Amino acid sequence: MESSELKRSKDSVNSCESARRSSFPDEVLERVLSLLKSHRDRSSVSLVCKDWYNAERWSRTHVFIGNCYSVSPEIVARRFPRIRSVTLKGKPRFSDFNLVPENWGADIHAWLVVFAAEYPFLEELRLKRMAISDESLEFLAVSFPNFKALSLLSCDGFSTNGLAAIATHCKNLTELDIQENGIDDIGGSWLSCFPESFTTLEVLNFANLTSDINFDALEKLVGRCKSMRVLKLNRSVSLEQLQRLLVNAPQLAELGTGLFSQELTIREYEELESALSNCKNMHTLSGLWDATGIYLPALYLACTHLTFLNLSYAALQSVELAKLLAHCPQLKRLWVLDTVEDKGLEAVGLNCPLLEELRVFPADPFDDEIVHGVTEAGFVAVSFGCPRLHYVLYFCRQMTNAAVATIVQNCPDFTHFRLCIMNPGQPDYLTNEPMDEAFGAVVRTCTKLQRLSVSGLLTDLTFEYIGRYAKNLETLSVAFAGRSDWGMQCVLGGCPKLRKLEIRDCPFGNAALLSGLEKYESMRSLWMSACNVTMNGCRLLAREMPWLNVEVMKEDGSDDSQADKVYVYRSIAGPRRDAPPSVLTL
Amino acid sequence: MDGGLVLLGGGSGGNGGGGGSSGVSTTESAVLSKVEVVSEACSYPAETELELGLGLSLGSGGSSTGKTKAANSSWGECGRILTAKDFPSVVSQRTNNGGPSSVAVSGTKRAAESVSHDSGSPTGVSQVVGWPPIRAYRMNSLVNQAKAQRGDEGDSGIGEKDKPKDALKKKLNYNGKQTSSATVNEKGYLGFVKVNMDGIPIGRKVDLNAHSSYESLAQALEDMFLRSANSLEKEPLTMASKLLDGSSEFVLTYEDKEGDWMLVGDVPWRMFVRSVRRLRIMRTSEANGLAPRFNESNDRQRSKPI
């Protein structure tokens, strides 16, 4: 503590200008700034003057790093001495769809080593798309005595053994959140590793795991962790077991069930129904694997205050969904499979006037022989009934320009519009025209739009619209679209707030790539794969822009001059040294 | 006489993803010759083979020649339960499966098909790596759900992505090794549906999980209901079934989750399994209104053009 105080007074002496102007003691400034949570606000604050820069860095306890290669752990530790919580994101988003080689990088270990030295009191670590091994998890578990919260989303490289290490050593753990990871699921004994004396867990999410768990250990754990508010089970937990857990944890605010189908007696059904309805605080419900109409009614009484319902693992039919939604008047977020079809979405429009977010996932994404799932009609129906809708992710097999125009007219407040017409390059199925006007309507009408994913048959006109109108757009995802370089140039020339641009299978080449030279430094990253960019174009980009890392991933058997996959991102850490041989840094 | 409960097979029918009606000629003669051999129970004139072959292409899947080589055609053409395929008006535009035959091979990257932005018929979804953009985790869950419902299926379709195929395969292995047994057991009871046959007072139950196709189901139903009734030709073949005398006396129908009665065979197997509540082997004469031109075609099916 002493050395830090010395350091601070030295800094304030240096900033004589602000010392003259304001007699604000550092401590007060720091106290005020410590109330700032948003990292963007904090970034702005740190630019005001040296005093504020220092006050901000000393008061910051949480650091958010959107691209782990944009900065090094040493740089972070140097600037922010008092970090207790870190959020790190690694691989490009398209790694979720297997477009990034497995050993690409984004390994957490180097960070952990630095953190162990500089932030021994680290409490929280939230990782997305990072590679993390069991050794790293064990290192984490033993290096930070105050460690409280671990959240892993879309990560890979670890197994349940790593979880066992966490359970064994983290005496103060409050949160263990394992979501959608490529985890090597060896077995369930990790749950038994929580000591008998351990009672602090508030969040436990192991829905990701597929293997059987030690239910006895789980039951005891839930029983003694009285502050538990989030519990998300995996498939192996049966309805009967669920009932037993709920009886001991009626305080749960978020519940993820296990398998929601089993032969129950009448009595068992009633017990389940009763246990569920006793969870008066429940606002989020998920899991529900294989749920069918038979047992859904057990949920009805529990849904009164529900705001988030995730049915994306339950292949419900429209009637089943309609009946369930009649009991969910407060719903704000809904995720479903397209087995509910347009009829089900009509029920959404009728029953959920407060709805803000809708995600419709395809149950059969690869079967495009038969038209089923949802169509434009379902989306339109929702838009009529849910004027507050602002976040949509919609997978469908047909769409029209007119429908989209209607939708955004009904719901002009979209912030996230992600439309996936699953057949690449498919036109408006009624008029056979490109879908340009649809997305034109979106960007013209939805002035708050931050994130856009386009699909269907699109010419450069779509991108003209985007560049011209999407003034708040931060993330754009493009696939199988566009006609020429002009399209991409429009986007790079417009869209002042663009941060992430990801493009695949589009006819954009070097001219387009290079038109964004200036722009890329204000962006987090650019991804281009299966486009017309060449190695020479990438080399030129790398040469002109020293603060950008330009990485090319080559595929086997491709032309030497083609740059199959390009990933460009700004960085103050310089080119990375841990790239595998398939990734060339230019 | 012989109560042969048969779902229309007919090797000459559609192949694979088609529903197409071509290619009848070569198999036709083979079929006919078989029919002649077993003739007395079968009173269908020759042309019947043609449109019968049009029907539900059970067990064909491209193996039409194989089928007719086997003597099973002897049963197929002489009596069967009509299904939706017998009524082309009911069958949807499955025949328009143009362009790339994207039959159920999910996620596989087919060689050399570049996506043409100008083409009116875009390449199928199944041809592209990493598309549609669904997280690998969710994809695995879908695979396991589908596997559990089907009870089989090499899901290599989804797993065989091009580059990081190992990654996804690895992930599938994690899930696959446990889920297939657990979930099939869990879903076991859901797989049983009641089956009633007109004229038979006692109903039976059939486990849908044990079948992956309509022909397999038909086989099982046949065994169940007609094994005792029929004592004639017992061909020891996978698709063998008993001969049924008379016209197509029975139709296989099902009640779906919304209470509607439909002809079996109209929708893909997976969809059927998800929505079926119970089955009924109905007398043809009672199956009015199940298909638009049913009555009409009842008389005319024998001479229905291909």
Interface residues (C-beta under 8 A of the other chain):
Chain A: F94 D96 F97 N98 L99 V100 P101 E102 S154 D156 E180 N181 G182 I183 D184 D185 N208 T210 S211 D212 R235 S236 S238 L259 S261 Q262 E263 W289 D290 T292 G293 S312 Y313 A315 Q317 V319 E320 T339 F361 P362 A363 D364 P365 F366 D367 D368 E369 I370 H372 F395 C420 M422 N423 P424 G425 Q426 P427 N432 S453 L457 S477 A479 F480 A481 G482 R483 R504 D505 P507 E555
Chain B: G17 S92 R94 N97 S102 V103 A104 V105 S106 G107 V115 S116 H117 S119 G120 P122 T123 G124 V125 S126 V128 V129 G130 W131 P132 P133 I134 R135 A136 Y137 R138 M139 S141 L142 N144 Q145 A146 A148 G157 I158 K161 K163 P164 K165 D166 A167 L168 K170 K171 Y174 N175 Q178 T179 A182 T183 E186 K187 Y189 L190 K257 E258 V267 P268 R270 M271 R274 S275
